[in-house]
Amino acid sequence: MVMVKQTIQIYARLRPTKKPAALYSLAEDSENPVLEFVIPHDAADGFINNKRESFKFKFQQIFDQGAKQEEIFENIAKPVAEK
């Protein structure tokens, strides 16, 4: 049996929600797409607030809220099943 070294592929799928908890944006950073969540400071936390407002994550591919199940399958599952 031959072992092939391959990196783990990380994907993100954004699902629509009734109440969005945070704002997000999608951007390209070098070769990988970046998903950024922006969570504004809450005034109830006081004047001095050291909480982060922005969280960035890199993925091989990001599927936005309009992505269909077939698109997810074609891009992720099908290539794995064909190996």
Residue pairs with C-beta under 8 A, 6 or more apart in sequence:
9 60
9 76
10 58
10 59
10 60
11 59
11 60
11 61
11 62
11 63
11 75
11 76
12 35
12 57
12 59
12 61
12 62
12 63
13 62
13 63
13 67
13 72
14 24
14 35
14 62
14 63
14 64
14 65
14 67
15 65
16 65
21 39
22 37
22 38
22 39
23 37
23 38
23 39
23 40
24 35
24 36
24 37
24 38
25 35
25 36
25 38
26 33
26 34
26 35
26 36
26 62
26 64
27 33
27 34
27 36
28 34
29 58
32 58
32 59
32 60
33 58
33 59
33 60
33 61
33 62
34 56
34 57
34 58
34 59
35 56
35 57
35 58
35 59
35 62
36 54
36 55
36 56
36 57
37 54
37 55
38 53
38 54
39 52
39 53
39 54
39 55
40 53
41 49
41 51
41 53
42 49
45 51
61 75
61 76
63 71
63 72
63 75
